[in-house]
Amino acid sequence: MTTTAIKLDRRIRVLIHSLGLSCLGGAIFLQILVFTDILQHGYFMAVENNPAILTFEITLTFFALIYFLYMYQRFIRSIK
């Protein structure tokens, strides 16, 4: 591989890891907000009326799930 290809590959990996960790961090933050609301009111209700935002949220959720499974598998294999 050339130096340019290696730099591009590294940048893509950094971008994917940044996006993945941001999605996981956002999911943890949202979960804390939901649990706090449940503790205060006894329930949590959310409605999203914008289909574009809903689609984007679902896409990011699937990306976070795939990223989490990838990192979990990578971690388990590094222990062996």
Secondary structure, 3 states (H helix, E strand, C coil): CCHHHHHHHHHHHHHHHHHHHHHHHHHHHHHHHHHHHHHHHCCCCCCCCCHHHHHHHHHHHHHHHHHHHHHHHHHHHHHC
